[in-house]
């Protein structure tokens, strides 16, 4: 997992998932992980646009 996080070639989705796993391995609870990784933005995008809001990453700067 650490190699995925350190790699510049990892996709954004894979990077986020690897970070979640590493934080869980450190003993953090799901709520703490969500706050640290700002997962709320994905939830908001899902609520606003449903599946199409989370299928693709937004262009940089969005």
KAFEN-V85417 format. One record per residue. RES is the residue in one small letter. PHI is phi as a letter, one per 20 degrees, with the letter a starting at -180 (none if undefined). Layout:
res=[RES & RES]
phi=[PHI & PHI]
This chain:
res=[x & x & x & x & x & x & x & x & x & x & x & x & x & x & x & x & x & x & x & x & x & x & x & x & x & x & x & x & x & x & x & x & x & x & x & x & x & x & x & x & x & x & x & x & x & x & x & x & x & x & x & x & x & x & x & x & x & x & x & x & x & x]
phi=[none & f & f & f & f & f & f & e & e & f & f & f & f & f & f & f & f & f & f & g & f & f & f & f & f & f & o & f & e & g & f & f & f & g & f & f & e & l & f & g & f & f & f & f & f & f & f & f & c & l & f & f & f & c & f & c & f & f & g & g & n & e]
